[in-house]
Amino acid sequence: MFAFLRLIVMGLIFLTIVYVCLSLYSRAVRKGKLRKKWYDGPQKVDRDTFVQRGLEKYDGSIRRKLIWGVYIVPVITVGAIIYLTNHN
């Protein structure tokens, strides 16, 4: 039982590190795309305001929420493997 709890804790720590890195990377990519879009388009507002508004829209987007799959997919997979191993 102790080994199983240790697996869960270490797995969640690893998944948290992956989630944070993926989230920061995704936000940086979005920020770069917004800056490029500002340079290419009409510049009605300053760059920082344009990027900030774009990032606020990104925070509410489905793409941002899909990053939570980093937690969901491995947990379901490990749970299914454990269930199938023990009950077949």
DAJO-V642115 format. One record per residue. RES is the residue in one letter. PHI is phi in degrees with one decimal (none if undefined). Layout:
# DAJO-V642115
RES;PHI
RES;PHI
This chain:
# DAJO-V642115
M;none
F;-64.0
A;-64.1
F;-65.6
L;-65.2
R;-64.9
L;-60.6
I;-63.5
V;-64.3
M;-65.3
G;-62.9
L;-67.3
I;-63.9
F;-62.1
L;-64.3
T;-65.7
I;-63.1
V;-62.6
Y;-62.0
V;-63.9
C;-63.0
L;-65.9
S;-65.5
L;-65.2
Y;-63.9
S;-62.3
R;-66.4
A;-66.4
V;-64.0
R;-61.7
K;-63.1
G;-63.1
K;-65.6
L;-66.5
R;-62.9
K;-63.9
K;-63.4
W;-66.3
Y;-65.7
D;-79.4
G;-99.3
P;-70.2
Q;-101.4
K;-81.0
V;-124.9
D;-70.1
R;-60.8
D;-62.2
T;-65.8
F;-61.7
V;-66.3
Q;-62.5
R;-64.3
G;-64.7
L;-69.4
E;-65.8
K;-66.2
Y;-63.8
D;-61.2
G;-97.3
S;-82.7
I;-69.0
R;-59.9
R;-65.8
K;-72.1
L;-66.4
I;-64.7
W;-62.7
G;-60.4
V;-59.4
Y;-85.6
I;-70.3
V;-63.1
P;-64.3
V;-65.3
I;-65.8
T;-63.5
V;-64.5
G;-61.2
A;-66.7
I;-63.8
I;-63.7
Y;-63.0
L;-65.7
T;-69.0
N;-87.3
H;-116.4
N;-121.7
